[in-house]
Amino acid sequence: MCMDYITRPEFNEHKAHLDTRFENVQHQIKEAVSDLKDEIKDRKIPSIKFWVGITVPAVISIIGILIQIFT
């Protein structure tokens, strides 16, 4: 079996090109993930605000239902 086709310069050049493409893609993915984490951290809602945002409308709705039942 002849091994010349594996060591031809065109294939070595192609291999080097593919390696750099995958490194660039991997770098872009890491950069996008870090940007997304930063964006999530910047827009994160504290848990107290979340619970207040849930309980206030729920309490108002319950009060409205109770007023409708007793009137």
N, C-alpha and C positions, 0 to 999 in steps of 0.2 A: 504494500500500500504506500502510495506516495504522500509525503507530508508537506509538499511544497505549497499546496493550496492554503494551508493554515498559516504559514509564515509569510505570505505575500504582504508587501507593504500596504496595499489597499485595505486589507483586513485589519492590520494593526492600526491604521489610521481610522478606520471605521469604529474599531473598539474604543480607541481613545475618545472619539467624538461621542459615542454613546455613554461612556463613563462621565464625561463632563455634563452631558444633558441630564443624566440622572442625579448628579450632584446638585445641579441648578434646581431641579424640581424638588429635591429633598430640602434644600435651603429655603425655597419659596414656601413649602408646606410648613416648615418650622416657623418662619416669619409670620405666616398667616395665623397660625395657632397662637403665637404670642400676642399678636394684635387683637385677636378675638378675646383672649383672656383679659387683656388690659381693658377692652371695651366693656366686658361683662363686669369687671371690678369697678369701673367708673359708674356704671348705671345700676349697681346693686342696691336693692331696697333693704334697709334694715328691717329686722323681724318685727320690731315694735310697730313701725309704720304699716307693715303688712297686716298685722293683727288688728290694728285700729281701723285700717281700711276695710277689713272684713266685718268686724263687729258693729261698727256704727251703722252701716246700712241694714244689717240684720236686726239690730235693736229697733231701729225706726220702722222697719217692716212689721215686726211683731207688735209694736205699739199701735200701728195703723190697723192691724187685724183685730186686736183686742178692742179698739174703739169701735170698729164696725160691728163686732159681735154684741157689745153691750149697749149700742144705741139703737 
